[in-house]
Amino acid sequence: MPIVTVAMFSGRTQTEKDRLAEAITEDIIKILKVEKKEVIVVIQEEPRGNWYASGIRV
């Protein structure tokens, strides 16, 4: 059972998240040759103040 976790800044619409999860699911199905019901996509959203790159807040 493939489980994909996507971490991103909060603020995307539910429609955008739905479309992203569907696109990821379709690619997993094609590449790993698994059934759709086996794929889980988890979207974790965080405010921008919680993200750092090279020690600098993004």
mmCIF file of the N, C-alpha and C atoms, coordinates in Angstrom:
data_MODEL
# 
_entry.id   MODEL 
# 
loop_
_atom_site.group_PDB 
_atom_site.id 
_atom_site.type_symbol 
_atom_site.label_atom_id 
_atom_site.label_alt_id 
_atom_site.label_comp_id 
_atom_site.label_asym_id 
_atom_site.label_entity_id 
_atom_site.label_seq_id 
_atom_site.pdbx_PDB_ins_code 
_atom_site.Cartn_x 
_atom_site.Cartn_y 
_atom_site.Cartn_z 
_atom_site.occupancy 
_atom_site.B_iso_or_equiv 
_atom_site.pdbx_formal_charge 
_atom_site.auth_seq_id 
_atom_site.auth_comp_id 
_atom_site.auth_asym_id 
_atom_site.auth_atom_id 
_atom_site.pdbx_PDB_model_num 
ATOM 1   N N  . MET A 1 1  ? 0.844   -1.174 0.000   1.00 0.00 ? 1  MET A N  1 
ATOM 2   C CA . MET A 1 1  ? 0.000   0.000  0.000   1.00 0.00 ? 1  MET A CA 1 
ATOM 3   C C  . MET A 1 1  ? 0.890   1.238  0.000   1.00 0.00 ? 1  MET A C  1 
ATOM 4   N N  . PRO A 1 2  ? 0.958   1.955  -1.124  1.00 0.00 ? 2  PRO A N  1 
ATOM 5   C CA . PRO A 1 2  ? 1.754   3.182  -1.183  1.00 0.00 ? 2  PRO A CA 1 
ATOM 6   C C  . PRO A 1 2  ? 1.080   4.299  -0.379  1.00 0.00 ? 2  PRO A C  1 
ATOM 7   N N  . ILE A 1 3  ? 1.875   4.967  0.432   1.00 0.00 ? 3  ILE A N  1 
ATOM 8   C CA . ILE A 1 3  ? 1.415   6.132  1.173   1.00 0.00 ? 3  ILE A CA 1 
ATOM 9   C C  . ILE A 1 3  ? 2.335   7.288  0.821   1.00 0.00 ? 3  ILE A C  1 
ATOM 10  N N  . VAL A 1 4  ? 1.754   8.354  0.280   1.00 0.00 ? 4  VAL A N  1 
ATOM 11  C CA . VAL A 1 4  ? 2.527   9.521  -0.143  1.00 0.00 ? 4  VAL A CA 1 
ATOM 12  C C  . VAL A 1 4  ? 2.162   10.688 0.772   1.00 0.00 ? 4  VAL A C  1 
ATOM 13  N N  . THR A 1 5  ? 3.170   11.344 1.337   1.00 0.00 ? 5  THR A N  1 
ATOM 14  C CA . THR A 1 5  ? 2.931   12.503 2.175   1.00 0.00 ? 5  THR A CA 1 
ATOM 15  C C  . THR A 1 5  ? 3.448   13.749 1.467   1.00 0.00 ? 5  THR A C  1 
ATOM 16  N N  . VAL A 1 6  ? 2.587   14.751 1.361   1.00 0.00 ? 6  VAL A N  1 
ATOM 17  C CA . VAL A 1 6  ? 2.940   16.020 0.737   1.00 0.00 ? 6  VAL A CA 1 
ATOM 18  C C  . VAL A 1 6  ? 2.894   17.083 1.832   1.00 0.00 ? 6  VAL A C  1 
ATOM 19  N N  . ALA A 1 7  ? 4.009   17.737 2.078   1.00 0.00 ? 7  ALA A N  1 
ATOM 20  C CA . ALA A 1 7  ? 4.054   18.841 3.037   1.00 0.00 ? 7  ALA A CA 1 
ATOM 21  C C  . ALA A 1 7  ? 4.113   20.141 2.254   1.00 0.00 ? 7  ALA A C  1 
ATOM 22  N N  . MET A 1 8  ? 3.241   21.084 2.628   1.00 0.00 ? 8  MET A N  1 
ATOM 23  C CA . MET A 1 8  ? 3.226   22.351 1.903   1.00 0.00 ? 8  MET A CA 1 
ATOM 24  C C  . MET A 1 8  ? 2.673   23.458 2.803   1.00 0.00 ? 8  MET A C  1 
ATOM 25  N N  . PHE A 1 9  ? 2.900   24.689 2.370   1.00 0.00 ? 9  PHE A N  1 
ATOM 26  C CA . PHE A 1 9  ? 2.344   25.826 3.083   1.00 0.00 ? 9  PHE A CA 1 
ATOM 27  C C  . PHE A 1 9  ? 0.828   25.757 3.033   1.00 0.00 ? 9  PHE A C  1 
ATOM 28  N N  . SER A 1 10 ? 0.179   26.215 4.066   1.00 0.00 ? 10 SER A N  1 
ATOM 29  C CA . SER A 1 10 ? -1.278  26.264 4.062   1.00 0.00 ? 10 SER A CA 1 
ATOM 30  C C  . SER A 1 10 ? -1.747  27.375 3.123   1.00 0.00 ? 10 SER A C  1 
ATOM 31  N N  . GLY A 1 11 ? -3.007  27.284 2.725   1.00 0.00 ? 11 GLY A N  1 
ATOM 32  C CA . GLY A 1 11 ? -3.563  28.331 1.885   1.00 0.00 ? 11 GLY A CA 1 
ATOM 33  C C  . GLY A 1 11 ? -4.120  27.867 0.551   1.00 0.00 ? 11 GLY A C  1 
ATOM 34  N N  . ARG A 1 12 ? -3.886  26.616 0.187   1.00 0.00 ? 12 ARG A N  1 
ATOM 35  C CA . ARG A 1 12 ? -4.443  26.105 -1.072  1.00 0.00 ? 12 ARG A CA 1 
ATOM 36  C C  . ARG A 1 12 ? -5.915  25.788 -0.885  1.00 0.00 ? 12 ARG A C  1 
ATOM 37  N N  . THR A 1 13 ? -6.670  25.855 -1.969  1.00 0.00 ? 13 THR A N  1 
ATOM 38  C CA . THR A 1 13 ? -8.093  25.547 -1.882  1.00 0.00 ? 13 THR A CA 1 
ATOM 39  C C  . THR A 1 13 ? -8.297  24.032 -1.798  1.00 0.00 ? 13 THR A C  1 
ATOM 40  N N  . GLN A 1 14 ? -9.480  23.637 -1.354  1.00 0.00 ? 14 GLN A N  1 
ATOM 41  C CA . GLN A 1 14 ? -9.792  22.212 -1.293  1.00 0.00 ? 14 GLN A CA 1 
ATOM 42  C C  . GLN A 1 14 ? -9.769  21.605 -2.690  1.00 0.00 ? 14 GLN A C  1 
ATOM 43  N N  . THR A 1 15 ? -10.214 22.343 -3.677  1.00 0.00 ? 15 THR A N  1 
ATOM 44  C CA . THR A 1 15 ? -10.190 21.851 -5.062  1.00 0.00 ? 15 THR A CA 1 
ATOM 45  C C  . THR A 1 15 ? -8.761  21.590 -5.526  1.00 0.00 ? 15 THR A C  1 
ATOM 46  N N  . GLU A 1 16 ? -7.840  22.497 -5.210  1.00 0.00 ? 16 GLU A N  1 
ATOM 47  C CA . GLU A 1 16 ? -6.435  22.299 -5.588  1.00 0.00 ? 16 GLU A CA 1 
ATOM 48  C C  . GLU A 1 16 ? -5.861  21.059 -4.915  1.00 0.00 ? 16 GLU A C  1 
ATOM 49  N N  . LYS A 1 17 ? -6.170  20.869 -3.648  1.00 0.00 ? 17 LYS A N  1 
ATOM 50  C CA . LYS A 1 17 ? -5.677  19.692 -2.928  1.00 0.00 ? 17 LYS A CA 1 
ATOM 51  C C  . LYS A 1 17 ? -6.289  18.410 -3.485  1.00 0.00 ? 17 LYS A C  1 
ATOM 52  N N  . ASP A 1 18 ? -7.572  18.460 -3.818  1.00 0.00 ? 18 ASP A N  1 
ATOM 53  C CA . ASP A 1 18 ? -8.227  17.292 -4.422  1.00 0.00 ? 18 ASP A CA 1 
ATOM 54  C C  . ASP A 1 18 ? -7.573  16.927 -5.746  1.00 0.00 ? 18 ASP A C  1 
ATOM 55  N N  . ARG A 1 19 ? -7.318  17.931 -6.587  1.00 0.00 ? 19 ARG A N  1 
ATOM 56  C CA . ARG A 1 19 ? -6.689  17.688 -7.892  1.00 0.00 ? 19 ARG A CA 1 
ATOM 57  C C  . ARG A 1 19 ? -5.271  17.139 -7.734  1.00 0.00 ? 19 ARG A C  1 
ATOM 58  N N  . LEU A 1 20 ? -4.526  17.668 -6.778  1.00 0.00 ? 20 LEU A N  1 
ATOM 59  C CA . LEU A 1 20 ? -3.171  17.183 -6.528  1.00 0.00 ? 20 LEU A CA 1 
ATOM 60  C C  . LEU A 1 20 ? -3.198  15.724 -6.086  1.00 0.00 ? 20 LEU A C  1 
ATOM 61  N N  . ALA A 1 21 ? -4.076  15.396 -5.144  1.00 0.00 ? 21 ALA A N  1 
ATOM 62  C CA . ALA A 1 21 ? -4.166  14.016 -4.660  1.00 0.00 ? 21 ALA A CA 1 
ATOM 63  C C  . ALA A 1 21 ? -4.560  13.060 -5.788  1.00 0.00 ? 21 ALA A C  1 
ATOM 64  N N  . GLU A 1 22 ? -5.475  13.490 -6.640  1.00 0.00 ? 22 GLU A N  1 
ATOM 65  C CA . GLU A 1 22 ? -5.891  12.642 -7.756  1.00 0.00 ? 22 GLU A CA 1 
ATOM 66  C C  . GLU A 1 22 ? -4.745  12.429 -8.753  1.00 0.00 ? 22 GLU A C  1 
ATOM 67  N N  . ALA A 1 23 ? -3.996  13.484 -9.056  1.00 0.00 ? 23 ALA A N  1 
ATOM 68  C CA . ALA A 1 23 ? -2.867  13.361 -9.994  1.00 0.00 ? 23 ALA A CA 1 
ATOM 69  C C  . ALA A 1 23 ? -1.787  12.440 -9.433  1.00 0.00 ? 23 ALA A C  1 
ATOM 70  N N  . ILE A 1 24 ? -1.484  12.602 -8.164  1.00 0.00 ? 24 ILE A N  1 
ATOM 71  C CA . ILE A 1 24 ? -0.479  11.732 -7.524  1.00 0.00 ? 24 ILE A CA 1 
ATOM 72  C C  . ILE A 1 24 ? -0.967  10.286 -7.545  1.00 0.00 ? 24 ILE A C  1 
ATOM 73  N N  . THR A 1 25 ? -2.228  10.092 -7.219  1.00 0.00 ? 25 THR A N  1 
ATOM 74  C CA . THR A 1 25 ? -2.809  8.737  -7.204  1.00 0.00 ? 25 THR A CA 1 
ATOM 75  C C  . THR A 1 25 ? -2.704  8.089  -8.581  1.00 0.00 ? 25 THR A C  1 
ATOM 76  N N  . GLU A 1 26 ? -3.067  8.821  -9.613  1.00 0.00 ? 26 GLU A N  1 
ATOM 77  C CA . GLU A 1 26 ? -3.018  8.270  -10.970 1.00 0.00 ? 26 GLU A CA 1 
ATOM 78  C C  . GLU A 1 26 ? -1.598  7.875  -11.371 1.00 0.00 ? 26 GLU A C  1 
ATOM 79  N N  . ASP A 1 27 ? -0.615  8.691  -11.025 1.00 0.00 ? 27 ASP A N  1 
ATOM 80  C CA . ASP A 1 27 ? 0.776   8.352  -11.346 1.00 0.00 ? 27 ASP A CA 1 
ATOM 81  C C  . ASP A 1 27 ? 1.246   7.130  -10.565 1.00 0.00 ? 27 ASP A C  1 
ATOM 82  N N  . ILE A 1 28 ? 0.878   7.028  -9.312  1.00 0.00 ? 28 ILE A N  1 
ATOM 83  C CA . ILE A 1 28 ? 1.253   5.860  -8.500  1.00 0.00 ? 28 ILE A CA 1 
ATOM 84  C C  . ILE A 1 28 ? 0.662   4.588  -9.112  1.00 0.00 ? 28 ILE A C  1 
ATOM 85  N N  . ILE A 1 29 ? -0.612  4.672  -9.524  1.00 0.00 ? 29 ILE A N  1 
ATOM 86  C CA . ILE A 1 29 ? -1.275  3.515  -10.147 1.00 0.00 ? 29 ILE A CA 1 
ATOM 87  C C  . ILE A 1 29 ? -0.515  3.062  -11.390 1.00 0.00 ? 29 ILE A C  1 
ATOM 88  N N  . LYS A 1 30 ? -0.129  4.016  -12.241 1.00 0.00 ? 30 LYS A N  1 
ATOM 89  C CA . LYS A 1 30 ? 0.578   3.691  -13.485 1.00 0.00 ? 30 LYS A CA 1 
ATOM 90  C C  . LYS A 1 30 ? 1.972   3.133  -13.223 1.00 0.00 ? 30 LYS A C  1 
ATOM 91  N N  . ILE A 1 31 ? 2.700   3.769  -12.326 1.00 0.00 ? 31 ILE A N  1 
ATOM 92  C CA . ILE A 1 31 ? 4.100   3.399  -12.116 1.00 0.00 ? 31 ILE A CA 1 
ATOM 93  C C  . ILE A 1 31 ? 4.241   2.120  -11.297 1.00 0.00 ? 31 ILE A C  1 
ATOM 94  N N  . LEU A 1 32 ? 3.471   2.015  -10.209 1.00 0.00 ? 32 LEU A N  1 
ATOM 95  C CA . LEU A 1 32 ? 3.608   0.860  -9.311  1.00 0.00 ? 32 LEU A CA 1 
ATOM 96  C C  . LEU A 1 32 ? 2.635   -0.278 -9.618  1.00 0.00 ? 32 LEU A C  1 
ATOM 97  N N  . LYS A 1 33 ? 1.711   0.000  -10.556 1.00 0.00 ? 33 LYS A N  1 
ATOM 98  C CA . LYS A 1 33 ? 0.735   -1.017 -10.961 1.00 0.00 ? 33 LYS A CA 1 
ATOM 99  C C  . LYS A 1 33 ? -0.037  -1.576 -9.765  1.00 0.00 ? 33 LYS A C  1 
ATOM 100 N N  . VAL A 1 34 ? -0.624  -0.656 -9.010  1.00 0.00 ? 34 VAL A N  1 
ATOM 101 C CA . VAL A 1 34 ? -1.468  -1.025 -7.880  1.00 0.00 ? 34 VAL A CA 1 
ATOM 102 C C  . VAL A 1 34 ? -2.882  -0.519 -8.142  1.00 0.00 ? 34 VAL A C  1 
ATOM 103 N N  . GLU A 1 35 ? -3.818  -0.982 -7.362  1.00 0.00 ? 35 GLU A N  1 
ATOM 104 C CA . GLU A 1 35 ? -5.196  -0.524 -7.500  1.00 0.00 ? 35 GLU A CA 1 
ATOM 105 C C  . GLU A 1 35 ? -5.383  0.819  -6.802  1.00 0.00 ? 35 GLU A C  1 
ATOM 106 N N  . LYS A 1 36 ? -6.318  1.590  -7.311  1.00 0.00 ? 36 LYS A N  1 
ATOM 107 C CA . LYS A 1 36 ? -6.586  2.926  -6.774  1.00 0.00 ? 36 LYS A CA 1 
ATOM 108 C C  . LYS A 1 36 ? -6.890  2.877  -5.275  1.00 0.00 ? 36 LYS A C  1 
ATOM 109 N N  . LYS A 1 37 ? -7.633  1.868  -4.858  1.00 0.00 ? 37 LYS A N  1 
ATOM 110 C CA . LYS A 1 37 ? -8.023  1.766  -3.455  1.00 0.00 ? 37 LYS A CA 1 
ATOM 111 C C  . LYS A 1 37 ? -6.838  1.523  -2.520  1.00 0.00 ? 37 LYS A C  1 
ATOM 112 N N  . GLU A 1 38 ? -5.682  1.168  -3.072  1.00 0.00 ? 38 GLU A N  1 
ATOM 113 C CA . GLU A 1 38 ? -4.497  0.909  -2.262  1.00 0.00 ? 38 GLU A CA 1 
ATOM 114 C C  . GLU A 1 38 ? -3.669  2.162  -1.991  1.00 0.00 ? 38 GLU A C  1 
ATOM 115 N N  . VAL A 1 39 ? -3.935  3.249  -2.702  1.00 0.00 ? 39 VAL A N  1 
ATOM 116 C CA . VAL A 1 39 ? -3.106  4.459  -2.619  1.00 0.00 ? 39 VAL A CA 1 
ATOM 117 C C  . VAL A 1 39 ? -3.675  5.433  -1.578  1.00 0.00 ? 39 VAL A C  1 
ATOM 118 N N  . ILE A 1 40 ? -2.800  5.904  -0.714  1.00 0.00 ? 40 ILE A N  1 
ATOM 119 C CA . ILE A 1 40 ? -3.175  6.907  0.282   1.00 0.00 ? 40 ILE A CA 1 
ATOM 120 C C  . ILE A 1 40 ? -2.288  8.131  0.072   1.00 0.00 ? 40 ILE A C  1 
ATOM 121 N N  . VAL A 1 41 ? -2.918  9.298  -0.004  1.00 0.00 ? 41 VAL A N  1 
ATOM 122 C CA . VAL A 1 41 ? -2.190  10.558 -0.114  1.00 0.00 ? 41 VAL A CA 1 
ATOM 123 C C  . VAL A 1 41 ? -2.533  11.389 1.110   1.00 0.00 ? 41 VAL A C  1 
ATOM 124 N N  . VAL A 1 42 ? -1.503  11.824 1.826   1.00 0.00 ? 42 VAL A N  1 
ATOM 125 C CA . VAL A 1 42 ? -1.674  12.644 3.025   1.00 0.00 ? 42 VAL A CA 1 
ATOM 126 C C  . VAL A 1 42 ? -1.113  14.029 2.723   1.00 0.00 ? 42 VAL A C  1 
ATOM 127 N N  . ILE A 1 43 ? -1.927  15.052 2.925   1.00 0.00 ? 43 ILE A N  1 
ATOM 128 C CA . ILE A 1 43 ? -1.462  16.427 2.726   1.00 0.00 ? 43 ILE A CA 1 
ATOM 129 C C  . ILE A 1 43 ? -1.342  17.092 4.089   1.00 0.00 ? 43 ILE A C  1 
ATOM 130 N N  . GLN A 1 44 ? -0.125  17.504 4.405   1.00 0.00 ? 44 GLN A N  1 
ATOM 131 C CA . GLN A 1 44 ? 0.140   18.199 5.667   1.00 0.00 ? 44 GLN A CA 1 
ATOM 132 C C  . GLN A 1 44 ? 0.379   19.663 5.365   1.00 0.00 ? 44 GLN A C  1 
ATOM 133 N N  . GLU A 1 45 ? -0.406  20.520 5.988   1.00 0.00 ? 45 GLU A N  1 
ATOM 134 C CA . GLU A 1 45 ? -0.283  21.953 5.758   1.00 0.00 ? 45 GLU A CA 1 
ATOM 135 C C  . GLU A 1 45 ? 0.241   22.634 7.017   1.00 0.00 ? 45 GLU A C  1 
ATOM 136 N N  . GLU A 1 46 ? 1.150   23.554 6.820   1.00 0.00 ? 46 GLU A N  1 
ATOM 137 C CA . GLU A 1 46 ? 1.742   24.310 7.919   1.00 0.00 ? 46 GLU A CA 1 
ATOM 138 C C  . GLU A 1 46 ? 1.803   25.779 7.542   1.00 0.00 ? 46 GLU A C  1 
ATOM 139 N N  . PRO A 1 47 ? 1.681   26.658 8.522   1.00 0.00 ? 47 PRO A N  1 
ATOM 140 C CA . PRO A 1 47 ? 1.854   28.081 8.214   1.00 0.00 ? 47 PRO A CA 1 
ATOM 141 C C  . PRO A 1 47 ? 3.301   28.373 7.828   1.00 0.00 ? 47 PRO A C  1 
ATOM 142 N N  . ARG A 1 48 ? 3.484   29.410 7.059   1.00 0.00 ? 48 ARG A N  1 
ATOM 143 C CA . ARG A 1 48 ? 4.826   29.756 6.571   1.00 0.00 ? 48 ARG A CA 1 
ATOM 144 C C  . ARG A 1 48 ? 5.839   29.976 7.698   1.00 0.00 ? 48 ARG A C  1 
ATOM 145 N N  . GLY A 1 49 ? 5.408   30.463 8.818   1.00 0.00 ? 49 GLY A N  1 
ATOM 146 C CA . GLY A 1 49 ? 6.346   30.741 9.910   1.00 0.00 ? 49 GLY A CA 1 
ATOM 147 C C  . GLY A 1 49 ? 6.985   29.499 10.512  1.00 0.00 ? 49 GLY A C  1 
ATOM 148 N N  . ASN A 1 50 ? 6.501   28.308 10.157  1.00 0.00 ? 50 ASN A N  1 
ATOM 149 C CA . ASN A 1 50 ? 7.057   27.075 10.690  1.00 0.00 ? 50 ASN A CA 1 
ATOM 150 C C  . ASN A 1 50 ? 8.071   26.401 9.766   1.00 0.00 ? 50 ASN A C  1 
ATOM 151 N N  . TRP A 1 51 ? 8.406   27.036 8.651   1.00 0.00 ? 51 TRP A N  1 
ATOM 152 C CA . TRP A 1 51 ? 9.296   26.428 7.665   1.00 0.00 ? 51 TRP A CA 1 
ATOM 153 C C  . TRP A 1 51 ? 10.619  27.201 7.605   1.00 0.00 ? 51 TRP A C  1 
ATOM 154 N N  . TYR A 1 52 ? 11.699  26.476 7.520   1.00 0.00 ? 52 TYR A N  1 
ATOM 155 C CA . TYR A 1 52 ? 13.036  27.072 7.445   1.00 0.00 ? 52 TYR A CA 1 
ATOM 156 C C  . TYR A 1 52 ? 13.836  26.406 6.331   1.00 0.00 ? 52 TYR A C  1 
ATOM 157 N N  . ALA A 1 53 ? 14.594  27.165 5.610   1.00 0.00 ? 53 ALA A N  1 
ATOM 158 C CA . ALA A 1 53 ? 15.503  26.642 4.589   1.00 0.00 ? 53 ALA A CA 1 
ATOM 159 C C  . ALA A 1 53 ? 16.859  27.297 4.837   1.00 0.00 ? 53 ALA A C  1 
ATOM 160 N N  . SER A 1 54 ? 17.874  26.480 4.949   1.00 0.00 ? 54 SER A N  1 
ATOM 161 C CA . SER A 1 54 ? 19.232  26.961 5.240   1.00 0.00 ? 54 SER A CA 1 
ATOM 162 C C  . SER A 1 54 ? 19.257  27.797 6.518   1.00 0.00 ? 54 SER A C  1 
ATOM 163 N N  . GLY A 1 55 ? 18.409  27.435 7.477   1.00 0.00 ? 55 GLY A N  1 
ATOM 164 C CA . GLY A 1 55 ? 18.380  28.116 8.759   1.00 0.00 ? 55 GLY A CA 1 
ATOM 165 C C  . GLY A 1 55 ? 17.626  29.443 8.748   1.00 0.00 ? 55 GLY A C  1 
ATOM 166 N N  . ILE A 1 56 ? 16.983  29.767 7.637   1.00 0.00 ? 56 ILE A N  1 
ATOM 167 C CA . ILE A 1 56 ? 16.275  31.046 7.508   1.00 0.00 ? 56 ILE A CA 1 
ATOM 168 C C  . ILE A 1 56 ? 14.785  30.747 7.349   1.00 0.00 ? 56 ILE A C  1 
ATOM 169 N N  . ARG A 1 57 ? 13.949  31.455 8.093   1.00 0.00 ? 57 ARG A N  1 
ATOM 170 C CA . ARG A 1 57 ? 12.502  31.255 8.001   1.00 0.00 ? 57 ARG A CA 1 
ATOM 171 C C  . ARG A 1 57 ? 12.014  31.643 6.616   1.00 0.00 ? 57 ARG A C  1 
ATOM 172 N N  . VAL A 1 58 ? 11.186  30.766 6.048   1.00 0.00 ? 58 VAL A N  1 
ATOM 173 C CA . VAL A 1 58 ? 10.658  30.988 4.706   1.00 0.00 ? 58 VAL A CA 1 
ATOM 174 C C  . VAL A 1 58 ? 9.283   31.631 4.790   1.00 0.00 ? 58 VAL A C  1 
# 
